[in-house]
Amino acid sequence: MEKYNKLRIEWDCRRGMLELDKIIMPFYLKHFDELTDDKKDIFIRLLASTDLQLFSWFFNRGQSSDSEIQSMVEYIQNVQKITTN
């Protein structure tokens, strides 16, 4: 049995804001499998956040008080910058 329920994770990547969908889903589809199990767990915790929290973190209006989640946000932002340049 697989440790991660990919259908559930993919469903959780779907957000109510288009801006978040354009960040989170592409990252999941292209990079999730490359993450270590620890990073996958952090990504899944990140998905439990509200859209407003995620929007704030990804668009630099605030930071998560959880340092692991904040590191994941920054990692996703950096990956996005690399793939769009």
Phi and psi in degrees as a GROMACS rama.xvg file:
@    title "Ramachandran Plot"
@    xaxis  label "Phi"
@    yaxis  label "Psi"
@TYPE xy
-74.5898  140.911  GLU-2
-67.7912  -35.2734  LYS-3
-110.472  128.375  TYR-4
-83.662  95.3314  ASN-5
-64.4121  -34.0619  LYS-6
-64.774  -40.5106  LEU-7
-65.6123  -44.1942  ARG-8
-62.8438  -44.1267  ILE-9
-61.3109  -40.6888  GLU-10
-62.0578  -42.466  TRP-11
-67.8157  -22.6656  ASP-12
-71.7376  -22.0459  CYS-13
-74.6258  120.089  ARG-14
-113.907  170.198  ARG-15
-84.1152  -6.25824  GLY-16
-116.748  128.56  MET-17
-57.0898  -39.5061  LEU-18
-57.7817  -40.3117  GLU-19
-73.1722  -38.0173  LEU-20
-59.2358  -34.3033  ASP-21
-75.9089  -12.1498  LYS-22
-103.513  -52.3483  ILE-23
-74.3693  -48.3143  ILE-24
-64.0486  -47.3525  MET-25
-60.0438  -39.1595  PRO-26
-61.0405  -47.0383  PHE-27
-59.1204  -49.5122  TYR-28
-64.2848  -36.0925  LEU-29
-93.7485  -28.4398  LYS-30
-125.587  -12.9379  HIS-31
-57.2311  -45.9649  PHE-32
-63.2831  -23.7712  ASP-33
-80.7882  -16.7975  GLU-34
-71.3666  151.71  LEU-35
-69.1367  163.799  THR-36
-59.42  -38.3204  ASP-37
-61.6534  -44.3125  ASP-38
-68.4447  -35.7154  LYS-39
-61.5121  -42.5269  LYS-40
-61.804  -40.0352  ASP-41
-66.7345  -41.9638  ILE-42
-59.8901  -42.3988  PHE-43
-64.2918  -39.518  ILE-44
-63.3668  -39.0534  ARG-45
-58.3748  -40.7749  LEU-46
-65.5639  -18.1382  LEU-47
-77.9358  -7.27896  ALA-48
-76.6092  158.118  SER-49
-74.6067  160.104  THR-50
-59.3707  -39.0375  ASP-51
-64.1379  -40.1013  LEU-52
-63.8199  -48.8992  GLN-53
-59.8377  -44.5296  LEU-54
-58.4385  -45.2163  PHE-55
-60.3521  -45.6688  SER-56
-69.9125  -44.6461  TRP-57
-74.2156  -24.7733  PHE-58
-108.931  27.2231  PHE-59
53.925  40.5455  ASN-60
-104.249  -1.26602  ARG-61
-179.174  174.365  GLY-62
-131.045  149.919  GLN-63
-71.5898  143.899  SER-64
-76.4703  -13.8069  SER-65
-89.309  112.39  ASP-66
-63.4859  -31.7869  SER-67
-68.8184  -41.8242  GLU-68
-67.0488  -41.5867  ILE-69
-61.6359  -39.8398  GLN-70
-63.3065  -38.6029  SER-71
-66.0417  -41.9854  MET-72
-57.6502  -46.9612  VAL-73
-65.3224  -38.0928  GLU-74
-62.3432  -46.3077  TYR-75
-63.1565  -41.5122  ILE-76
-61.0396  -42.8388  GLN-77
-66.475  -41.899  ASN-78
-62.2014  -41.0563  VAL-79
-64.0442  -41.0735  GLN-80
-62.8648  -40.565  LYS-81
-66.6379  -42.1157  ILE-82
-78.098  -19.9133  THR-83
-93.5036  -9.64887  THR-84
